[in-house]
Amino acid sequence: MPLIEWVPNFSEGRDLKKVNAIADYIKANADIILLGKESGADVNRSVFTFVGEKEEVFKAALACVEIAVNLIDMRKQKGKHFRLGALDVCPFIPLKNATMQDCIMLAKAVAEYSGKIGIPSYLYGAAATTKERQSLAFIRKGQYESLEEKLKTLPPDFGPCKFTEQVKKSGAFCFGARDFLIAYNINLDTKNLDTAKQIAKTLRAKTPYIKTTAWFIKEYDLCQVSINIEDYKKTPILFVFNECKKIAKNFNINAFSSELIGFAPQESFCKQGQDLDTIIKELGLDYLKPFNKKEHILPLELL
């Protein structure tokens, strides 16, 4: 049976009772494995990593839409992370025996369901209906605060174009199909956000297959360069870290440790013959909290 990885991102990272309720509700409605979850208070966001068979992932995704609508109120939600709605992004990723077409079909089916219950829903990545909509950044430009106008100028693929009371509460949801993406943050020994943004901009310009931003994380008392690695085979994690260190040094800043959000394949860390534990130490992945390989390295049997 095809295995699908599914990584819903919710615009809630402060109320952990809600975060746990989301996970419990999804697991109660489908036979699916929760590999891990990450929550951040400053970004006010939670990222879940699930794996399951195609049919069960579909059931879980429908439950995901329902719980997001019920639990999260975007009129009150604030955070550093870009967001458009309560269930901000919901990508499907093909794993063992699955194809991108499987994931496109899932994204479209769940987006259609979301639209039918009154939530503006956009398709992105490989599921996008136009070339420009392939870019999540294009869809989320202006964030939730610009949603009323966006619904007029960029109509959703499914759901209402009006900023109804329900839409004010839920925001808009984004459903996509894509290849494996690694969410990775590098810690800087500075609190100067302008400098951190310059480092992120320079890193993005010099390094292929990545997207970057920067933010100050109050709970860590430092700035981070936040990175999406879109092709880890061509741009592995250690390469990105070392490039960031070089660039930061030019600003008299030390990029001294890092943080992995969710899962990454082992080959994204090191090539065959290299010692994984040594590289984890070099990346400083246990600086903010203990790094558990079982919670961050995708098992080979799923690939």
Secondary structure, 3 states (H helix, E strand, C coil): CCEEEECCEECCCCCHHHHHHHHHHHHHCCCCEEEEEEEECCCCEEEEEEEEEHHHHHHHHHHHHHHHHHHCCCCCCCCCCCCCECEEEEEEEECCCCCHHHHHHHHHHHHHHHHHCCCCEEEEECCCCCCHHHCHHHHHCCCHHHHHHHHHHCCCCECCCCCCHHHHHHECEEEEECCCCEEEEEEECCCCHHHHHHHHHHHHHHCCCEEEEEEEECCCCEEEEEEEECCCCCCCHHHHHHHHHHHHHHCCCCEEEEEEECCEEHHHCCCCCCCHHHHHHHHCCCCCCCCCHHHHEECHHHC
